[in-house]
Amino acid sequence: MHTFLASSSMQLSVPPNHFQPMKIVALGDSLIYGFGDPEKGGWIEQLRRWWMLPDSAGHVLYNLGVRGDRTQQVAQRLEVEFRHRGELRNRVPDLIILSVGVNDSARLARPDGRSYTDFTLFEKEIATLLDLAQQLCPVLFVGMVPVDEAKMPFLDCFYYNHADQYRYKEATRIACTKRQIPYLDIFEQWMERGETWRLKGLSEDGLHPNTLGYQALLEDVINWDAILSVGKAHATYHSKFDYQLKRSQ
């Protein structure tokens, strides 16, 4: 398991006097919420705390993860959550991070039971969610973590498997690609690292990452070109804005 080093990797952490800090909302399921990590609270919480340090960029990060949420539920609360996350009057977030879909992929009652969200319906719902989010501000999507199939069922009812996870994450990735939304394929990355590595990062329930897993997930995110580019683009925008403002004064 990688050890998280909060140094050069955190390239979004430009000193706050260089540009206006970003306001970011993270919406999704338990992967956003951080369930399974009683020590550090998950990857979003670790990132939020890092940005509160005196020498950090000072970005404001709202954790809006809800355990058990499926795509439709995130879409239903998306705009209301977005509109109420601004610290200054008439200000709204600069970026949305989405992570949802694994709950949609579950089989109910038995390994070959019906999908919690029918696949065809899921394709429509993920498209709706992405379209709604893009109308509000720039969007990034962080994919799902592969489960431990040997630990299923979860809560004696939900059967998750890699084949279904792959179908649903691929539908999400393709929908993001069509809309030019950056997608971080965590499923593929973790599968490529091997079963031994993967299982060390999962909780006893076989579904949620543990503290080590969330730390690895955080590293995957902060070393992702898309999130680094967003920070740089935001810095460039505000530098130009501040320059224009000074010239007009």
C-alpha positions in Angstrom: 0.0 0.0 0.0 1.3 3.4 -0.9 2.1 5.9 1.8 0.5 9.3 1.3 3.0 12.1 1.2 1.4 15.5 1.4 4.1 17.3 -0.5 4.7 17.8 -4.2 1.8 15.5 -5.1 -0.7 18.1 -3.9 -0.3 20.5 -6.8 -3.7 22.1 -6.1 -2.2 23.5 -3.0 -1.0 26.8 -4.4 -0.6 29.5 -1.7 -4.0 31.2 -1.2 -2.7 34.7 -2.0 -2.0 33.6 -5.6 -5.6 33.1 -6.5 -9.1 32.8 -5.0 -9.6 29.5 -3.3 -12.1 27.1 -5.0 -15.4 26.0 -3.6 -15.9 22.3 -4.4 -18.8 19.9 -3.7 -18.3 16.2 -3.7 -21.5 14.3 -4.2 -22.2 10.6 -4.3 -22.4 7.5 -2.2 -20.4 5.9 0.7 -17.1 6.3 -1.3 -17.6 10.1 -1.0 -18.9 9.8 2.6 -15.8 7.8 3.6 -17.6 4.9 5.3 -15.1 2.2 6.4 -12.4 4.6 7.5 -12.9 5.4 11.2 -9.3 6.7 11.5 -9.2 9.4 8.8 -12.8 9.7 7.6 -12.1 8.8 4.0 -10.3 10.5 1.1 -12.6 13.5 0.9 -12.2 14.3 4.6 -8.4 14.0 4.3 -8.4 16.4 1.3 -10.7 18.8 3.2 -8.3 18.9 6.2 -5.3 19.4 4.0 -6.8 22.4 2.4 -7.4 23.9 5.9 -3.7 24.0 6.7 -2.1 27.5 6.8 0.1 27.1 3.8 -2.4 25.3 1.6 -4.6 26.7 -1.2 -7.5 27.1 1.2 -10.0 25.4 -1.1 -13.4 24.8 0.5 -14.6 21.2 0.1 -18.1 20.0 1.0 -18.7 16.3 1.6 -22.2 15.5 0.3 -21.9 11.8 0.2 -24.8 9.7 1.4 -24.5 6.0 2.1 -26.6 3.8 -0.2 -27.3 6.5 -2.7 -27.9 5.4 -6.3 -27.5 7.6 -9.3 -31.1 8.7 -9.4 -31.0 9.9 -5.8 -27.8 11.9 -6.4 -29.4 13.6 -9.4 -32.5 14.4 -7.3 -30.5 16.3 -4.7 -27.8 17.7 -7.0 -29.0 21.2 -7.7 -30.4 21.9 -4.2 -27.1 20.8 -2.6 -25.2 22.9 -5.2 -27.2 26.1 -4.7 -26.8 26.0 -0.9 -23.0 25.6 -0.9 -21.5 29.1 -1.2 -19.9 31.0 1.7 -20.4 34.4 0.1 -23.7 35.8 -1.0 -24.6 34.9 -4.6 -21.6 32.6 -4.9 -21.8 28.9 -5.9 -19.2 26.1 -6.1 -16.5 26.1 -8.8 -16.3 22.4 -9.3 -18.4 19.2 -8.7 -16.8 15.9 -8.0 -19.1 12.9 -8.6 -18.7 9.3 -7.5 -21.7 7.0 -7.7 -22.9 3.8 -9.4 -21.8 0.9 -7.4 -25.1 0.6 -5.5 -26.9 0.6 -8.8 -24.9 -2.4 -9.9 -25.9 -4.7 -7.0 -28.0 -7.9 -7.5 -30.9 -8.3 -5.1 -31.5 -11.3 -2.9 -29.3 -13.8 -4.8 -26.2 -13.7 -7.0 -28.3 -13.8 -10.2 -31.2 -11.7 -8.9 -32.4 -8.6 -10.6 -30.2 -5.5 -10.7 -31.0 -2.9 -8.1 -31.1 -0.4 -11.0 -31.9 -2.0 -14.4 -28.9 -1.4 -16.7 -30.8 0.3 -19.4 -32.4 2.6 -16.9 -29.0 3.3 -15.3 -27.6 4.5 -18.7 -30.4 7.0 -18.9 -30.0 8.1 -15.3 -26.2 8.6 -15.4 -26.7 10.7 -18.6 -29.3 12.8 -16.8 -27.0 13.3 -13.8 -24.0 14.3 -15.9 -26.1 16.7 -18.0 -27.6 18.3 -14.9 -24.1 18.7 -13.3 -22.5 20.1 -16.4 -25.1 22.9 -16.5 -24.0 24.0 -13.1 -20.2 24.1 -13.3 -17.2 21.9 -14.4 -17.4 18.3 -13.3 -15.0 15.5 -12.5 -16.0 11.8 -12.0 -14.2 9.4 -9.7 -15.1 5.8 -10.5 -16.0 2.9 -8.2 -13.7 0.5 -6.2 -13.8 -3.2 -7.0 -15.4 -5.3 -4.3 -14.3 -8.5 -2.6 -16.7 -11.0 -4.3 -16.0 -13.6 -1.6 -17.5 -11.4 1.1 -20.9 -11.1 -0.6 -23.8 -10.7 0.1 -23.6 -7.3 1.8 -26.2 -6.9 4.5 -27.5 -10.4 3.6 -29.2 -8.9 0.6 -26.9 -7.2 -1.9 -24.7 -9.2 -4.2 -21.9 -7.2 -5.9 -19.7 -8.8 -8.5 -16.9 -7.5 -10.8 -18.7 -8.3 -14.0 -21.6 -6.1 -13.2 -19.4 -3.4 -11.7 -17.5 -3.4 -15.0 -20.7 -2.9 -17.1 -21.9 -0.1 -15.0 -18.6 1.7 -14.7 -18.0 1.4 -18.5 -21.4 2.9 -19.1 -20.4 5.8 -16.8 -17.0 6.2 -18.4 -18.5 6.3 -21.9 -21.2 8.8 -20.9 -18.4 11.0 -19.3 -16.3 10.7 -22.5 -19.2 11.8 -24.7 -19.5 14.9 -22.5 -15.8 15.5 -22.2 -16.0 15.0 -18.4 -12.8 13.6 -17.0 -13.3 10.1 -15.5 -10.9 8.4 -13.1 -11.2 4.7 -13.7 -10.4 3.5 -10.1 -11.9 0.0 -10.9 -9.3 -0.6 -13.6 -6.4 0.8 -11.7 -7.2 -1.3 -8.6 -7.8 -4.5 -10.6 -4.4 -4.1 -12.3 -2.6 -3.9 -9.0 -3.6 -7.5 -8.2 -5.9 -9.2 -5.7 -3.4 -9.2 -2.8 -2.9 -5.5 -3.0 -6.6 -4.9 -3.5 -7.9 -6.9 -0.6 -5.6 -5.1 1.8 -7.4 -1.9 1.0 -11.0 -3.2 1.6 -13.0 -3.4 4.9 -14.3 -6.6 6.4 -17.6 -6.1 4.6 -15.9 -6.5 1.2 -17.6 -3.4 -0.2 -16.0 -0.3 1.3 -12.3 0.7 1.4 -10.6 0.7 4.8 -8.2 3.4 6.0 -5.4 2.1 3.7 -7.8 1.9 0.8 -9.0 5.4 1.2 -5.4 6.6 1.5 -4.6 4.9 -1.8 -7.7 6.4 -3.4 -6.6 9.9 -2.2 -3.3 9.4 -3.9 -4.9 8.2 -7.1 -7.1 11.4 -7.2 -4.4 13.9 -6.4 -2.1 12.5 -9.0 -4.8 12.5 -11.6 -4.0 14.9 -14.5 -7.6 16.2 -14.6 -7.7 17.4 -11.1 -4.2 19.0 -11.4 -5.4 20.8 -14.6 -8.4 22.1 -12.9 -6.3 23.7 -10.1 -4.0 25.3 -12.7 -6.9 26.5 -14.9 -8.6 28.1 -11.9 -5.4 29.8 -10.9 -4.9 31.2 -14.4 -8.4 32.5 -14.5 -8.2 34.4 -11.2 -4.7 35.8 -12.0 -6.1 37.3 -15.2 -9.2 38.6 -13.4 -7.1 40.2 -10.6 -4.9 41.8 -13.3 -7.9 43.3 -15.1 -9.4 44.5 -11.9 -6.2 46.3 -10.9 -6.0 48.0 -14.4 -9.6 49.2 -14.1 -9.0 50.9 -10.7 
